[in-house]
Amino acid sequence: MTPNWIDLDGLVNLRDVGGISTDDGDKIKTGRLLRSDNLQSLTEDDIAALLRYGLTDVIDLRSTHEVDSEGPGPLTGRDDVRIHHHSMFRESDPEVSSDQPHEKVEAAPAEALPWIDLEPSVQVSDASASFYLSYLVDRPDSVLASLRDIAEAPGAALVHCAAGKDRTGTVVALALSVAGANRAQIIADYAASTEKVPEIVDRLRRSKTYAANLEGRPLSSHHTRPETMEHVLAFLDRQHGGVLPYLTSIGWTDADTERLRAKLLND
């Protein structure tokens, strides 16, 4: 299916996953789950458009140091949007998961991007998949909380990280899997971010948080290749019997599944 891109001035990788088919013939409803790059550059018109779209909850997967370095976003502190912060990386600082701005944490520059020099906890033949699977091993608390926040959002939930493709792609793939989405379409949704890589990288290069890390890296190194998500899902099949058994092993319940499916599928 064609990605359901949403054009806003302050985002380059925003889309609604509505329209993805399930294996039993249903479709993910539009206006339930959005995914994007980081929200720091939202304009007032962008915010108004998102509120008209029904946005009520933001799930921010960036590290504490990224959030601190970038500073409060345009949606921080609003009464009409709840912000849930769930880092996908191992961190030495206490985790922040709050609707309120957290106190500033002083971080050394090298700590601001926790994936620099980080050895993945899981090693598979695809390097990106190794990092994605490490999110699941290192931060099962954030995985569960993110999926539950999507399920419990009264309106549209928006999941984002920095680029909106790696951490975001992993969590969204899990959510779609719980809803019974067709695997080929889950993989295609993940891979769609490649189309936006030039704009994503250009935007991140203008940020002091990410610029140095991007120096010298070819655009192709940022691509979301279908085989990467295939590796992730195949690993979960081999090790756990699938996404749902993996989630069950970290505390996910049948009631959680019912709520998330209702959120994404029910009228």
Backbone as a ProteinNet text record, in pm:
[ID]
protein_1_A
[PRIMARY]
MTPNWIDLDGLVNLRDVGGISTDDGDKIKTGRLLRSDNLQSLTEDDIAALLRYGLTDVIDLRSTHEVDSEGPGPLTGRDDVRIHHHSMFRESDPEVSSDQPHEKVEAAPAEALPWIDLEPSVQVSDASASFYLSYLVDRPDSVLASLRDIAEAPGAALVHCAAGKDRTGTVVALALSVAGANRAQIIADYAASTEKVPEIVDRLRRSKTYAANLEGRPLSSHHTRPETMEHVLAFLDRQHGGVLPYLTSIGWTDADTERLRAKLLND
[TERTIARY]
83.2	0	87.7	33.6	106	106.5	222.2	225.4	133.1	69.2	-23.3	53.7	131.6	213	125.7	168.4	102.2	205.9	177.2	273.4	254.5	357.1	360.9	495.9	500.6	624.8	736.8	702.8	804.5	840.8	786.2	816.3	843.5	930.1	958.9	925.8	891.5	869.2	743.6	636.8	510.7	413.5	359.5	256	161.5	44.4	-59.2	-52.4	-46.1	-37.1	-174.2	-277.9	-410.8	-415.5	-494.7	-507.3	-430.1	-336.9	-263.6	-359.7	-352	-444.1	-399.8	-497.6	-469.7	-488.5	-436.4	-446.3	-588.5	-676.6	-815.1	-908.3	-850.5	-931.8	-973.9	-933.2	-964.6	-856.9	-869.3	-768.1	-744.5	-620.5	-590.5	-666.2	-735.3	-813.7	-721.9	-759.7	-685.8	-716.7	-625.1	-644.7	-620.7	-560.4	-533.9	-385.8	-299.1	-155.7	-75.8	-2.7	86.4	230.7	322.3	464.4	540.9	649.5	719.8	861.4	933.8	1060.9	1031.7	1136.6	1114	1034.8	970.3	868.6	921.4	1052.8	1110	1074.7	1051.7	1033.6	888.1	795.6	654.3	621.1	547.5	498.4	361.4	312.8	178.5	74.5	93	0	7.5	129.1	145.2	69.9	86	18.8	-131.7	-181.5	-325.7	-372.8	-292.4	-329.3	-331.6	-233.4	-229.8	-347.5	-383.4	-498.6	-627.7	-639.3	-757.2	-760.1	-643.1	-633.7	-673.9	-679.9	-721.2	-609.6	-491.1	-377.6	-406.9	-385.2	-397.3	-273.4	-194.2	-81.3	40.9	156.6	285.1	371.6	426.5	518.8	657.6	742.4	875.6	977.6	1044.1	1136.7	1282.6	1306.7	1444.7	1503.7	1636	1702.7	1682.2	1703.4	1694.1	1790.3	1910.6	2010	1971.2	1908.7	1859.5	1753.8	1660.7	1553.7	1612.4	1709.8	1772.8	1847.6	1921.4	2001.1	1913.7	1803.9	1715.2	1628.2	1601.9	1519	1370.8	1286.9	1142.6	1087.7	1002.3	941	817.4	763.2	647.5	522.3	514	395.6	412.6	533.2	559.4	475.3	409.6	333.7	192.5	150.4	13.3	-84.7	-203.1	-305.7	-377.8	-371.1	-449.7	-370.2	-242.1	-159.6	-74	-80.4	2.6	130.8	243.3	372.2	425.8	457	510	651.8	749.2	888.4	935.7	975.9	1022.9	1148.9	1263.8	1389.2	1404.1	1459.7	1482.2	1625.6	1705.7	1845.1	1871.5	1974.5	2024.6	2075.9	2039.2	2081.5	2119.3	2216.2	2257.5	2167.1	2099	2011.9	1876	1803.3	1669	1581.1	1498.2	1408.6	1301.4	1268.6	1161.5	1044.2	929.5	808.4	694.8	679.7	592.6	531.2	417.8	356.7	419.6	507	564.5	710.3	759.7	902.1	987.8	1096	1181.3	1293.5	1354.1	1464	1581.6	1653.6	1767.8	1874.4	1922.6	2029	2154.1	2259.1	2382.9	2446.2	2476.6	2531.8	2655	2755.5	2871.3	2829.1	2891.7	2851.1	2849.4	2946.9	2952.7	2834.1	2769.8	2657.4	2525.8	2524.6	2398.4	2338.5	2422.4	2374.6	2417	2329.4	2370.5	2407.9	2376.5	2412.9	2557.4	2625.2	2764.1	2850.8	2923.7	3013	2938.8	2807.2	2730.9	2736.3	2771	2771.6	2631	2567.9	2432.2	2425.8	2318.7	2298.7	2264.4	2213.2	2177	2256.1	2314.2	2393.3	2331.2	2288.1	2243.7	2321.2	2299.5	2381.2	2353.7	2238.2	2203.2	2231.6	2321.5	2365.2	2250.5	2165.7	2053.2	1956.8	1930.4	1841.5	1898.7	2030.9	2093	2057.3	2060.9	2023.2	1874.6	1791.1	1646.9	1612	1672.2	1646.5	1702.7	1810.5	1865.9	1771	1693.6	1591.6	1499.4	1461.6	1364.1	1423	1552.6	1620	1653	1701.9	1750.5	1639.3	1529.9	1425.5	1285.8	1264.3	1129.6	1026.4	1070.3	978.5	927.1	1016.8	976.8	891.6	922.4	839.8	696.4	679.6	545	473.9	542.7	479.4	437.8	520.9	488.3	363.5	356.7	240.6	114.6	127.5	10.4	-35.1	58.1	19.7	-54.3	-11.3	-84.8	-227.3	-239.7	-370.9	-464.8	-409.9	-493	-517.4	-458.3	-478.5	-624.4	-688.6	-827.7	-842.9	-737.3	-737.9	-621.2	-566.1	-452.4	-326.5	-251.8	-121.5	-13.1	87.7	199.3	326.9	393.5	520.2	633.5	735.8	847.8	978.1	1087.3	1220.9	1292.4	1412.7	1481.3	1449.8	1475.1	1450.4	1314	1254.6	1124.2	1130.5	1244.5	1255.7	1307.2	1397.3	1458.6	1383.8	1396.2	1320.7	1170.6	1129.1	986.9	942.3	1022.6	986.4	972.2	1055.9	1049	920.9	889.5	768.9	642.9	639.5	521.4	504.4	613.3	603.1	544.7	582.8	525.7	376.6	337.9	196.5	113.9	163.2	91.3	83.7	189.2	188.5	83.1	72.2	-30.2	-168.8	-187.6	-317.8	-345.4	-248.7	-269	-243.5	-167	-139.7	-58.9	-80.9	-7.8	141.6	223.5	366.3	431.8	396	457	427.4	308.1	273.1	340.2	361.9	440	580.6	640.3	775.8	778.1	676.2	669.6	654.7	576.7	563.2	697.5	768.2	901.3	991.7	991.7	1083.7	1050	928	885.2	967.9	1028.2	1106.1	1227.5	1274.5	1387.9	1359.4	1234.5	1195.1	1226.4	1223.7	1241	1381.4	1471.6	1604.4	1679.3	1681.6	1754.2	1704	1571.8	1515.2	1541.2	1531.9	1558	1700.4	1796.7	1937.2	1968.3	1913.4	1935.3	1885.3	1771.3	1714.9	1800.7	1842.8	1921.8	2059.2	2114	2244.3	2238.5	2120.6	2105.8	2089.7	2090.6	2076.6	2212.1	2245.6	2372.9	2379.5	2264.9	2262	2312.1	2281.1	2306.2	2411	2447.4	2529.3	2660.6	2735.4	2867.2	2857.8	2754.7	2738.4	2708.6	2659.1	2620.5	2733.7	2841.2	2951.2	3011.4	3026.4	3093.4	3010.7	2888.2	2804.2	2725.9	2731.9	2653.5	2504.1	2423.8	2278.9	2230.3	2295.2	2250.2	2259	2346.5	2359	2236.9	2153.8	2033.3	1907.9	1921.7	1804.6	1739	1608.7	1532.9	1504.9	1593.6	1586.7	1486.7	1403.7	1304.4	1365.4	1483.5	1543.6	1578.1	1597.4	1625	1506.1	1387	1268.9	1236.6	1266.7	1250.3	1337	1460.7	1550	1490.9	1437.5	1381.9	1266.2	1172.6	1054.2	1089.4	1184.7	1226.9	1295.8	1374.8	1439.9	1335	1232.9	1127.7	1051.7	1035.5	973	1056.9	1186.8	1275.6	1289.1	1309.8	1341.3	1219.1	1105.9	988.5	861.1	862.7	740.3	657.8	712.4	642.2	642.4	581.3	577.2	496.3	376.9	293.2	357.8	414.9	484	601.2	674.5	781	721.9	616.4	556.5	503.6	443.2	394.4	508.2	625.3	740.1	789.8	753.9	799.6	685.7	568.6	461.4	336.1	330.7	211.2	100.3	-23.7	-135.8	-237.8	-329.2	-438.6	-523.1	-540.7	-616.9	-545.8	-411.9	-335.9	-361	-359.1	-382.9	-521	-620.6	-756.8	-766.8	-703.6	-710.3	-640	-522.3	-449.5	-521.7	-574.1	-649.3	-774.5	-842.2	-960.6	-922.1	-810.4	-765.5	-739.9	-673.4	-629.7	-731.9	-828.8	-918.6	-1065.7	-1109.9	-1253.7	-1298.8	-1423.9	-1482.4	-1508.9
-118.4	0	124.9	235.3	361.7	424.1	467.7	529.7	650.7	666.4	777.5	894	962.6	1073.3	1191.6	1262.2	1384.9	1496.4	1598.3	1706	1819	1842.4	1955.9	2025.4	2153.5	2228.3	2179.6	2136.7	2103.8	1957.4	1872.9	1730	1683.9	1583.2	1531.2	1383.2	1316.8	1171.6	1134.5	1209.7	1187.8	1111.1	1002.9	929.4	860.6	828.6	754.7	611.2	514.9	374.9	316.7	397.6	351.2	303.5	199.4	141.2	13	-15.9	-142.7	-257.5	-361.1	-474.6	-572.9	-639	-748.1	-880.7	-985.5	-1116.9	-1170.5	-1116.8	-1164.4	-1073.1	-984.1	-903.9	-767.9	-731.9	-599.3	-500.1	-375.1	-273.9	-189.9	-145.9	-51.1	78.1	131.2	252.4	375.1	469.3	594.6	678.9	768.4	856.8	792.7	675	605.5	606.3	580.7	568.1	641	742.7	819.1	789.8	812.5	794.6	906.9	953.3	1067.8	1080.6	1174.3	1220.6	1317.1	1375.1	1449.2	1577.9	1623.7	1728	1867.1	1882.9	2009.1	2128.2	2103.9	2214.6	2238.8	2180.7	2203.9	2352.9	2399.5	2536.9	2540.9	2660.4	2673.6	2615.4	2635.7	2577.3	2425	2370.5	2225.1	2171.2	2238	2193.3	2196	2302.2	2311.4	2198	2164.6	2055.7	1921.5	1897.2	1772.1	1762	1871.7	1869.6	1844.8	1902.5	1873.7	1726.9	1668.3	1526.3	1436.5	1492.4	1416.1	1376	1436	1399.4	1425.8	1323.7	1340.2	1293.5	1204.1	1144	1135.4	1168.4	1157.5	1059.7	960.6	864.3	895.7	950.4	998.1	891.5	832.5	722.1	766.9	895.2	943.9	919.9	921.8	906.9	1032.1	1017.9	1132.7	1242.6	1205.5	1304.6	1374.9	1301.5	1367.8	1472.1	1432.5	1524.5	1647.4	1625.6	1736.5	1827.8	1767.8	1846.6	1929.1	1870.7	1940.7	2044.6	2023.6	2117.7	2087	2156.7	2131.3	2153.2	2062.2	2075.6	2163.5	2196.7	2285.9	2231.7	2099.2	2041.8	2025.9	2049.5	2030.5	2125.8	2069.5	2151.3	2185	2139	2166.1	2078.6	2131.2	2055.4	1955.9	1977	1894.1	1781.3	1768.6	1659.9	1603.8	1473	1406.6	1356.9	1381.6	1337.1	1227.3	1112.9	997.2	972.2	975.1	956.3	818.2	737.6	601.7	575.8	599.1	575.7	428.5	402.6	265.2	218.5	301.6	267.3	249.2	170.3	164.5	302.5	348.2	480.9	477	561.4	568.9	659.9	753.2	846.1	784.1	826.6	775.4	802	706.2	720.3	823.6	899.6	997.7	946.7	939.4	899.2	982	1102	1199	1292.2	1348.2	1451.5	1587.8	1597.8	1725.7	1734	1854.3	1869.8	1820.9	1748.7	1699.2	1798.6	1783.5	1871.7	1846.8	1952.4	1942.9	1851.3	1757.7	1667	1703.5	1738	1772.5	1645.1	1646.6	1528.3	1566.6	1482	1502.2	1482.5	1554.5	1541.6	1398	1317.6	1179.1	1097.4	1142.1	1066.4	1102	1212.2	1260.7	1164.3	1088.7	990.4	852.8	782.7	660.6	545.6	555.3	445.7	455.7	568.8	582.1	487.4	400.4	303.1	201.9	194.5	97.9	-39.3	-139.4	-276.7	-333.2	-376.1	-429.5	-550.4	-561.1	-676	-801.9	-785.2	-896.6	-880.7	-988.5	-984.7	-1076.6	-1017.1	-1094.6	-1043.9	-1104.9	-1070.7	-930.9	-874.5	-739.5	-642.9	-547.1	-458.4	-376	-322.7	-242.9	-328.5	-448.2	-538.9	-572.4	-580.1	-605.8	-496.1	-371.2	-260.9	-265.8	-294.3	-297	-405.1	-520.8	-629	-596	-517.9	-476.1	-383.5	-302	-221.6	-312.3	-423.7	-513.1	-583.6	-613.1	-679.3	-579.8	-462.6	-365.1	-285.9	-261.1	-176	-236.2	-356.1	-413.6	-325.5	-250.5	-158.2	-51.8	0.9	103.3	45.5	-77.2	-143.1	-156.1	-211.2	-229.4	-96	0.2	129.2	198.7	190.3	255.1	194.4	62.8	-3.4	24	26.6	55.5	200	291	430.1	446.4	373.3	375.7	326.6	214	151.9	240	314.2	390.9	534.6	575.1	712.4	733	838.1	862.6	908	964.4	1006.9	945.2	1019.3	968.5	969	859.3	849.2	866.7	945.7	968.8	917.7	823.8	767.9	834.1	880.5	943	919.7	936.9	940.4	1059.3	1042.2	1153.1	1154.5	1041.4	1031.2	972.4	903.5	842.5	714.9	644.3	525.1	401.5	416.4	300.8	262.1	343.2	316.7	320.7	423.6	434.8	316.3	279	167.1	37.2	17.6	-104.6	-110.2	-2.4	-1.2	-10.5	60.8	55.7	-83.8	-148.9	-285.6	-379.9	-362.9	-445.7	-418.7	-291.2	-256.4	-314.7	-302.5	-356.6	-508.5	-570.8	-717	-762.6	-692.5	-727.1	-716.2	-617.3	-597.6	-699	-784.7	-886.5	-838.3	-729.5	-675.2	-773.5	-766.4	-849.5	-819.3	-923.9	-902.4	-827.6	-859.3	-789.7	-640.2	-604.8	-462.9	-395.5	-470.3	-417	-381.9	-472.3	-450.7	-334.5	-326.5	-216.6	-81.6	-78.6	47.3	88.5	-5.5	24.6	79.2	12.6	48.4	182.2	230.1	353.4	474.4	472.1	588.2	615.2	515.7	537.7	652.5	663.1	770.4	908.7	920.6	1050.6	1071.8	977	985.6	1114.6	1160.5	1286.1	1402.4	1415.2	1523.3	1501.4	1375.8	1344.7	1384.3	1340.7	1366.1	1515	1581.9	1726.1	1798.7	1757	1821.1	1793.4	1667.4	1633	1699.5	1721	1787.6	1931.9	1988.3	2125.6	2131.5	2014.6	2007.8	1981.9	2059.6	2039.3	1902.2	1844.1	1713.4	1603.2	1612.4	1500.5	1527.5	1653.3	1688.1	1610.8	1606.7	1543.1	1394.4	1328.9	1185.9	1152.2	1249.7	1225.4	1252.3	1314.7	1349.8	1225.2	1230.4	1124	999.7	996.8	878.7	894.6	795.6	804.9	793.5	852.5	845.1	701.3	613.7	474.2	406.6	456.3	395	422.3	516.3	550.5	483.3	410	350.5	245.1	236.8	133.9	20.1	-75.5	-184.9	-291	-340.3	-441.2	-558.7	-601.4	-719.4	-696.5	-571.6	-543.9	-582	-536.5	-572.8	-721.3	-779.3	-924.1	-997.6	-952.5	-1013	-1001.6	-884.6	-863.5	-958.8	-963.4	-1047.3	-1195.5	-1232.2	-1372.2	-1414	-1324.5	-1354.3	-1378.1	-1293.1	-1311.6	-1441.4	-1479	-1608.2	-1722.8	-1717.6	-1827.1	-1836.3	-1723.7	-1723.5	-1730.6	-1679.9	-1668.9	-1728.6	-1756.9	-1803.2	-1691.2	-1568.5	-1456	-1334.4	-1226.8	-1101.4	-1115.9	-1174	-1184.3	-1269	-1385.5	-1460.3	-1382.8	-1307.8	-1223.3	-1123.3	-1053.7	-953.8	-1017.7	-1134.7	-1205.2	-1233.5	-1265.3	-1298.9	-1179.6	-1057.6	-939.3	-872.5	-936.9	-884.5	-838.7	-852.9	-817.9	-918	-870	-956.4	-966.2	-1062.1	-1072.6	-945.7	-885.8	-760.7	-649.1	-646.7	-548.9	-568.2	-693.7	-723.4	-677	-704.8	-663	-511.8	-439.9	-293.5	-236.7	-290.4	-237.7	-270.7	-391.6	-426.4	-339.9	-316.1	-229.9	-89.3	-40.7	93.2	104.3	5.6	14.6	-36.2	-116.4	-183	-147.1	-113.4	-92.4	43.4	49.3	176.4	266.2
0	0	0	-49	-52	86.7	135.6	268.7	276.4	389.8	411.7	473.7	388.9	436.9	476.8	580.3	623.5	615.3	537.3	514.3	614.7	695.9	787.2	771.7	798.9	780.3	871.6	993.7	1092.2	1102.4	1014.7	1015.5	873.3	859.8	725.8	712.6	821.8	817.1	895.9	873.1	944.5	856.7	912.2	839.7	937.2	884.5	955.7	905.5	996.9	954.2	921.7	931.8	894.7	750.4	727.4	594.5	576.3	666.4	659.3	686.7	605.4	615.3	722.8	781.9	874.7	802.8	862.3	798.9	795.8	880.1	879.8	800.8	720	629.3	680.5	800.9	854.5	810.1	852.5	824.9	950.3	967.4	1074.3	1044.1	1142.9	1122.8	1115.8	1031.5	1025.5	1149.1	1180.2	1294	1428.6	1430.7	1557.2	1593.4	1493.6	1521.6	1414.4	1458.2	1372	1411.4	1318.2	1346.3	1277.8	1342.7	1285.2	1339.3	1278.8	1333.3	1447.9	1507	1631.2	1608.3	1714.8	1705.5	1737.8	1746.7	1793.5	1704.7	1575.5	1481.2	1443.3	1518.5	1488.1	1495.2	1395.7	1397.3	1464.3	1490.4	1546.7	1451.9	1321.9	1224.5	1226.7	1242.8	1252.8	1374	1487.1	1609.5	1590.9	1530.9	1506.4	1416.3	1314.2	1223.6	1296	1382.5	1457.5	1553.8	1616.1	1706.8	1629.5	1511.1	1427.4	1387.6	1372.1	1336	1452.2	1571.1	1688.2	1781	1765	1849.6	1996.6	2079.1	2224.5	2299.5	2239.1	2310.7	2221.2	2278.7	2210.8	2288.2	2218.4	2278.6	2224.6	2309.3	2273.1	2312.2	2213.4	2236.7	2245	2243	2250.9	2390.1	2396.6	2525.5	2610	2739.8	2828.9	2786	2744.7	2705.1	2575.2	2482.6	2361.3	2395.4	2479.8	2518.8	2586.2	2673.1	2743.9	2648	2554.6	2461.4	2368.2	2322.7	2229.9	2299.6	2427.7	2502.2	2487.5	2563.7	2558.4	2417.5	2373.1	2242	2246.7	2130.2	2123.7	2191.1	2209.7	2273.9	2424.6	2474.7	2617.3	2701.9	2802.7	2896	2853.4	2736	2692.2	2769.5	2793	2864.5	2774.6	2641.8	2550.4	2485.8	2517.8	2464.1	2577.2	2595.8	2696.9	2630.9	2696.7	2644.6	2735.1	2675.2	2747.8	2696.5	2784.7	2744.7	2786.6	2688.6	2715.2	2632.9	2691.3	2620.4	2584.5	2467.9	2423.6	2448	2514.6	2540.5	2689	2720.4	2856.5	2894.5	3011.1	3054.8	3201.6	3239.2	3378.8	3459.1	3390.3	3460.5	3483.6	3585.9	3608.8	3488.2	3456.5	3342.3	3370	3268.6	3278.7	3197.9	3257.3	3187	3243.4	3191.3	3255.6	3155	3190.8	3110	3136.7	3235.7	3274.7	3230.6	3199.7	3166.1	3281.9	3250.9	3357.6	3384.9	3499.8	3534.4	3440.8	3413.7	3323.3	3381.8	3300.2	3341.5	3263.7	3334.5	3266.5	3211	3081.8	3017.2	2937.2	2944.8	2859.6	2715.1	2618.5	2479	2429.6	2471.9	2425	2472.8	2582	2635.8	2568.6	2494.1	2440.2	2339.5	2269.8	2173.7	2223	2292.9	2361.8	2270.1	2140.6	2051.2	2002.8	2028.5	1985.8	2068.5	1999.9	2063.9	2151.1	2136.6	2215.5	2149.2	2226.7	2177.1	2191.1	2081.7	2092.3	2184.6	2258.3	2347.1	2269.7	2149.4	2061.9	1932.9	1885.6	1763.6	1659.3	1547.8	1432.4	1311.8	1196	1079.6	1025.8	1056.4	1013.4	1128.4	1106.1	1214.8	1272	1185.5	1235.7	1315.6	1267.6	1340.7	1478	1488.3	1618.8	1718.1	1673.1	1761.7	1795.5	1696.5	1721.9	1824.2	1808.1	1902.8	2040.7	2043.5	2172.5	2247.1	2172.8	2241.3	2322	2261	2323.7	2445.6	2439.6	2551.6	2662.6	2623.5	2722.1	2788.8	2717.6	2771.5	2754.1	2809.2	2801.3	2870	2972.4	3039.6	2943.8	2860.6	2764.3	2652.1	2612.4	2510.4	2559.6	2679.2	2734.2	2752.4	2810.2	2837	2708.2	2605.7	2478.6	2415.7	2412.9	2353.9	2435.1	2566.6	2650.5	2633.2	2615.2	2592.5	2459.9	2357.5	2230.7	2252.8	2322	2342.2	2422.8	2517.5	2610.4	2566.1	2455	2408.2	2368.4	2417.8	2379.2	2235	2178.4	2039	1964.9	1870.5	1794.4	1880.6	1874.2	1940.5	1835.2	1867.5	1775.9	1840.9	1774	1821.4	1743.8	1814.8	1744	1819.6	1746	1806	1743.8	1692.4	1626.1	1477	1411.4	1267.7	1235.2	1331.3	1308.1	1227.6	1234.2	1150.9	1224.1	1321.1	1386.2	1514	1617.1	1739.8	1713.4	1641	1606.2	1522.1	1424	1337.5	1412.8	1514.7	1594.2	1675.8	1747.2	1830.9	1745.5	1634.5	1547.4	1488.3	1451.3	1399.2	1503.5	1629.5	1735.8	1751	1750.8	1765.8	1652.1	1530.6	1415.5	1422	1470.4	1483.6	1583.1	1695.9	1795	1733.8	1646.6	1582.7	1472.8	1442.5	1339.8	1199.4	1184.7	1052.3	968.7	839.4	745.3	754.3	766.3	788.9	674.2	552	438.3	443.9	490.9	500	620.1	727.5	839.9	792.3	717.5	666.8	568.2	482.3	385.6	455.3	563.7	637.8	696.8	756.2	809.5	699.5	584.2	476	411.8	429.2	362.5	402.7	520.8	565.5	477.9	402.6	312.7	216.6	174.7	82.5	139	270.5	335	392.3	371	433	398.4	272.9	247.5	331.9	344.4	424.9	574.1	618.1	759.3	797.3	717.4	748.9	740.6	640.9	629	753.2	802.2	921	1044.9	1062.3	1180.2	1178.2	1059.5	1050.2	1099.5	1104.1	1153	1305	1368.9	1514.3	1578.3	1680.5	1750.1	1816.5	1845	1910.8	1819	1690.2	1599	1491.6	1469.8	1353.9	1347.5	1457	1453.9	1422.7	1473.5	1451.6	1306.3	1230.3	1091.8	993.7	1040.8	951.6	887.9	756.5	684.1	657.8	704.7	682.3	552.6	463.3	339.6	368.3	281.5	300.3	306.7	230.3	226.5	362.5	451	583.6	670.5	629.2	704.4	648.4	539.8	476.3	565.6	555.5	627.7	529.3	528.3	431.8	478.2	388.1	428.1	502.4	459.5	521.7	668.5	708.5	849.6	936.4	899.9	978.5	963.7	849.1	834.2	936	955.1	1054.6	1194.9	1228.1	1362.1	1387.9	1296.4	1316.7	1311.8	1226.1	1220.1	1349.8	1408	1536	1644.1	1649.9	1749.9	1726	1599.8	1568.7	1623.6	1596.9	1637.3	1788.5	1852.9	1995.4	2085.3	2037.7	2124.8	2066	1936.3	1872.1	1813.5	1810.7	1751.1	1841.2	1792.3	1867.6	1995.5	1986.5	2106.8	2216.1	2185.1	2290.9	2351.3	2267.7	2323.7	2422.2	2381.2	2469.4	2597.5	2584.8	2703.4	2800.5	2746.1	2831.3	2912.3	2870.3	2944.3	3021.2	3024.4	3108.3	3037.8	2907.3	2830.3	2860.6	2865.7	2902.1	2789.5	2803.1	2706.3	2705.4	2822.7	2829.9	2753.4	2761.3	2683	2533.9	2491	2349.9	2307.1	2388.3	2355.1	2342.6	2434.4	2430.4	2307.4	2275	2160.1	2030.2	2019.9	1899.1	1885.8	1996.4	1991.7	1946.7	1996.5	1959.7	1810.4	1754.4	1615.4	1514.9	1559.9	1465.3	1479.1	1598.7	1618.8	1566.6	1521.1	1477.5	1597.6
[MASK]
+++++++++++++++++++++++++++++++++++++++++++++++++++++++++++++++++++++++++++++++++++++++++++++++++++++++++++++++++++++++++++++++++++++++++++++++++++++++++++++++++++++++++++++++++++++++++++++++++++++++++++++++++++++++++++++++++++++++++++++++++++++++++++++++++++++++++++

